[in-house]
Each structure stands twice: as structure tokens, then as C-alpha cells.
Amino acid sequence: MRQRYFDSAATTRPKAPGVSEAAADFLDRVCCNIGRGDYQSAYDAENVALEVREKLCALLGGPAPQNVIFTPGCTHSLNYVVKGLLEPGDRAAVSTMEHNAVLRPLKQMERWGVSVDYLPCSRQGELLLEQVEGCLTERTRLVVLTHASNVCGTRMPIEAVGKLCRERGIFF
């Protein structure tokens, strides 16, 4: 029977060549936690993590490898950003096409005094870019915008929104 896999938004299947082997090698060869011991396997684990942090920092233009953190997945990462960055009185702006992994923590933050502005989209799920600038205020601290909707497939103009955010010093 031929298998069909339709949950690629949650994980990747099949894995890219070499991923499974590299994970198995790490589990078999290193298999320890970073910073938990004064022995070679602990140093090996730290070196692997540092190498990945350095590569990600270079790829994403980050300030330093120590600013790269690992999380169990995107939902945890989004919670860290939303709940770690926003304070009462701040504003966040999101499109109406965002995933619950973004909307749920923002709903919690609203109860704690954060305001959320919803960037308008067309009926087809396209961001109405000409209206975005008017939604950004001096209190807007964060804009979260999906790159492509996993519901209707529309792509958001992240380059243009990113430029607006950079000009105003807003995290994007």
C-alpha cells in the first residue's frame, strides 16, 4: 500500500537526506546534555550545539551565537517571543490569517494589558498592505506575520512589512 502524508505543516516527511543518520549518530555517539558534566561527551555535545548556533547566526544575521536558542518547536518559540517581549501597555499587530500558535498567546497577553491590532486581509486572505502602515502606532512593539497561509495558501508581503517595521524600530 502506498503511503500518503498530508501533515507537512507540522513536520517534514520524508526527512532531508542525512537528517535521520545525523540524529541517530548524535544519540549513539554523544548522548548527553550540554553543560552537565566535565567529560568528553559533554564537550562534544556543547561543540555540536555551538556549531549549529554559529551557522544559524550567520544564516539569519543574528548578533551572536549565544543569542540563538533551541526550542521544541515553533509554538514554543512564538510563546517565548510574545510573552518575553511584550509588556502591559505595548501593542502587537498580526494579520487575521495567523495560526493559533500566535493568536492564543496574544489573547492571553491582552488579559495582561497588551493591545492587539489585526492587520486587515481581503476575502482571499491577502494582506491589505496599503492599510498596514495606519495600524502601526508608536506603541507597536511587535508585528507577527505568517509568510504563507497553511489554510488558503496566500503569501504575505513580508519584505514590505519588514521594511516598515525596520523603519519604526518594531520587532518583526
C-alpha positions as CSV (number, residue, x, y, z in Angstrom):
1,M,0.0,0.0,0.0
2,R,1.4,3.4,-0.9
3,Q,1.5,5.9,2.0
4,R,0.3,9.5,1.7
5,Y,1.4,12.0,4.2
6,F,-0.5,15.3,4.5
7,D,0.7,16.8,7.7
8,S,3.8,18.5,6.3
9,A,2.9,21.8,8.1
10,A,3.6,20.1,11.4
11,T,6.8,18.3,10.5
12,T,8.7,17.3,7.4
13,R,8.4,13.9,5.9
14,P,10.4,12.4,4.4
15,K,13.3,14.0,6.2
16,A,16.0,15.5,4.1
17,P,18.9,13.1,3.3
18,G,21.3,12.7,6.2
19,V,19.0,14.1,8.9
20,S,17.9,10.7,10.4
21,E,21.5,9.5,10.2
22,A,22.9,12.6,11.9
23,A,20.3,12.4,14.7
24,A,21.0,8.7,15.3
25,D,24.8,9.4,15.3
26,F,24.3,12.1,17.9
27,L,22.1,9.8,20.1
28,D,24.5,6.9,19.8
29,R,27.8,8.7,19.9
30,V,27.3,11.8,22.1
31,C,24.0,11.2,24.0
32,C,24.3,13.6,26.9
33,N,23.1,17.0,27.9
34,I,25.1,20.2,27.3
35,G,26.7,21.7,30.4
36,R,26.0,18.7,32.7
37,G,29.5,17.3,33.1
38,D,33.2,17.6,32.8
39,Y,33.8,14.8,30.4
40,Q,34.4,14.4,26.6
41,S,30.8,13.6,25.6
42,A,29.5,16.7,27.3
43,Y,32.2,18.8,25.4
44,D,31.2,17.1,22.2
45,A,27.5,18.0,22.8
46,E,28.5,21.6,23.5
47,N,30.6,21.8,20.4
48,V,27.8,20.4,18.2
49,A,25.3,22.9,19.6
50,L,27.8,25.8,19.2
51,E,28.4,24.9,15.6
52,V,24.7,24.9,14.9
53,R,24.3,28.2,16.7
54,E,27.1,29.8,14.7
55,K,25.6,28.5,11.4
56,L,22.1,29.8,12.3
57,C,23.5,33.1,13.4
58,A,25.3,33.6,10.1
59,L,22.3,32.4,8.1
60,L,19.8,34.7,9.9
61,G,22.2,37.7,10.5
62,G,22.0,37.4,14.3
63,P,24.2,39.4,16.6
64,A,26.0,36.4,18.2
65,P,25.7,32.6,18.6
66,Q,24.7,32.9,22.2
67,N,21.5,34.7,21.1
68,V,20.4,31.5,19.3
69,I,18.2,29.3,21.4
70,F,16.7,25.9,20.7
71,T,13.1,25.1,21.4
72,P,10.9,22.0,21.0
73,G,9.1,23.7,18.1
74,C,7.6,26.8,16.6
75,T,4.7,27.1,19.1
76,H,7.2,27.2,22.0
77,S,9.3,29.8,20.1
78,L,6.3,32.0,19.4
79,N,5.3,31.9,23.1
80,Y,8.8,32.9,24.1
81,V,8.8,35.8,21.8
82,V,5.2,37.0,22.6
83,K,5.4,36.5,26.3
84,G,9.0,37.5,26.7
85,L,8.9,40.7,24.7
86,L,5.5,42.3,25.3
87,E,4.6,44.2,28.5
88,P,1.4,45.9,29.6
89,G,0.8,49.0,27.5
90,D,2.6,47.5,24.4
91,R,0.8,46.8,21.2
92,A,1.2,43.9,18.8
93,A,0.0,43.7,15.2
94,V,-0.9,40.4,13.5
95,S,-2.8,39.5,10.3
96,T,-6.2,38.0,10.5
97,M,-4.6,34.9,8.9
98,E,-2.4,33.9,11.8
99,H,-2.2,30.4,13.3
100,N,-3.5,29.7,16.8
101,A,0.1,29.4,18.0
102,V,0.3,33.2,17.6
103,L,-3.3,34.1,18.4
104,R,-3.6,32.2,21.7
105,P,-0.6,33.7,23.5
106,L,-1.7,37.2,22.2
107,K,-5.2,36.6,23.6
108,Q,-3.5,35.8,27.0
109,M,-1.4,38.9,26.7
110,E,-4.5,41.0,26.1
111,R,-5.7,40.0,29.6
112,W,-2.4,41.3,30.9
113,G,-2.7,44.7,29.3
114,V,-1.2,44.2,25.8
115,S,-3.3,45.5,22.9
116,V,-3.5,43.6,19.7
117,D,-4.2,45.2,16.3
118,Y,-5.4,43.0,13.5
119,L,-3.9,43.8,10.1
120,P,-6.7,43.6,7.5
121,C,-6.8,40.9,4.8
122,S,-9.0,40.5,1.7
123,R,-11.6,37.8,1.5
124,Q,-9.0,35.7,-0.3
125,G,-6.6,36.0,2.6
126,E,-4.3,38.6,1.1
127,L,-2.8,41.3,3.4
128,L,-4.1,44.7,2.5
129,L,-0.7,46.3,2.5
130,E,-1.9,49.8,1.9
131,Q,-3.7,49.7,5.3
132,V,-0.8,48.2,7.3
133,E,1.1,51.5,8.0
134,G,-2.0,53.0,9.5
135,C,-2.2,50.1,12.0
136,L,1.3,50.7,13.4
137,T,1.5,53.1,16.3
138,E,4.3,54.4,18.4
139,R,3.3,51.8,21.0
140,T,3.5,48.9,18.5
141,R,6.4,46.7,19.7
142,L,5.8,43.5,17.7
143,V,4.4,42.5,14.3
144,V,3.8,38.8,13.7
145,L,3.0,37.8,10.2
146,T,2.9,34.3,8.6
147,H,4.9,34.0,5.4
148,A,2.4,31.8,3.8
149,S,-1.1,30.7,5.0
150,N,-1.4,27.0,5.6
151,V,-5.2,27.4,5.2
152,C,-5.6,29.2,1.9
153,G,-2.0,29.3,0.5
154,T,-1.7,33.0,0.2
155,R,1.7,34.5,0.6
156,M,2.2,37.7,2.7
157,P,4.4,40.6,1.6
158,I,6.9,40.1,4.3
159,E,9.6,42.2,2.6
160,A,7.4,45.3,2.5
161,V,6.1,44.8,6.1
162,G,9.6,44.1,7.3
163,K,10.8,47.3,5.8
164,L,8.0,49.3,7.6
165,C,9.0,47.6,10.9
166,R,12.7,48.3,10.5
167,E,11.9,52.0,9.7
168,R,10.0,52.2,13.0
169,G,12.2,50.0,15.2
170,I,9.4,47.4,15.6
171,F,10.3,43.7,16.2
172,F,9.1,41.6,13.2
